[in-house]
Amino acid sequence: MSVDPKVLEQKLKEMYPEIDEHRLALSLCFDPDKDAWIVVLNKGSHELKTHLERKDAEACLEGTQCVYLGVQIGQFVQNFEKA
């Protein structure tokens, strides 16, 4: 399955509403060496960079949440709110 970054971005925002609720900037790029999507979240001077395996990105587009990514997003939100 070919993954369109705009579609993946929209799906991630739909599945993880805290991205928009906390006004996080989200960017994605595919890293062919890692065969994974690099997911970058920014809020002011705070940044989280993580990866989303190709199979997880494809599952996401089919409606399956990636638990690892959800935990990462939740931790990021907690960290910048405490700062």
C-alpha positions in Angstrom: 0.0 0.0 0.0 1.3 3.4 -0.9 0.8 6.0 1.9 0.1 9.6 1.0 1.7 11.9 3.7 -1.3 14.3 3.7 -3.8 11.5 4.1 -1.6 10.0 6.9 -1.3 13.4 8.6 -5.1 13.9 8.5 -5.7 10.4 9.8 -3.3 10.8 12.7 -5.0 14.1 13.7 -8.3 12.3 13.5 -7.1 9.4 15.7 -5.2 11.5 18.1 -7.3 14.7 18.6 -4.9 16.0 21.2 -2.6 17.0 18.3 -5.1 19.7 17.3 -6.5 20.3 20.8 -3.0 21.3 22.0 -2.1 23.1 18.8 0.8 20.8 18.0 2.6 21.2 14.7 2.8 17.8 13.0 5.1 17.0 10.1 5.9 13.7 8.4 8.5 12.4 6.1 9.3 8.8 4.9 12.8 7.5 5.7 13.5 4.7 3.1 16.6 3.6 5.1 14.5 2.9 8.1 11.4 1.9 6.1 9.4 4.1 8.5 7.7 7.5 8.7 9.5 10.1 10.8 6.8 11.9 12.8 7.8 15.3 14.3 5.6 17.2 16.7 6.4 20.7 17.8 4.9 23.1 20.4 7.0 26.3 20.9 10.5 25.2 21.7 9.4 21.6 22.5 9.9 18.9 19.9 9.2 15.2 19.7 10.7 13.1 16.9 9.7 9.5 16.6 9.0 7.0 13.9 6.0 5.1 12.7 6.8 1.8 11.0 5.4 1.4 7.5 3.1 -1.4 8.5 1.8 0.7 11.4 1.2 3.7 9.1 -0.8 1.4 6.7 -2.8 0.0 9.7 -3.5 3.6 10.8 -5.0 4.4 7.5 -7.3 1.4 7.9 -8.4 2.7 11.3 -6.1 0.9 13.7 -4.4 3.1 16.3 -0.7 2.7 17.0 -0.4 2.3 20.8 3.3 3.3 20.8 2.6 6.6 18.9 -0.4 7.4 21.2 1.8 7.0 24.3 4.5 9.2 22.7 2.0 11.9 21.9 0.5 11.7 25.4 3.9 11.9 27.1 4.9 14.9 24.9 1.7 16.8 25.8 2.4 16.1 29.5 6.0 17.2 29.3 5.3 20.6 27.7 2.3 21.3 29.9 4.6 20.9 33.0 7.3 23.0 31.6 
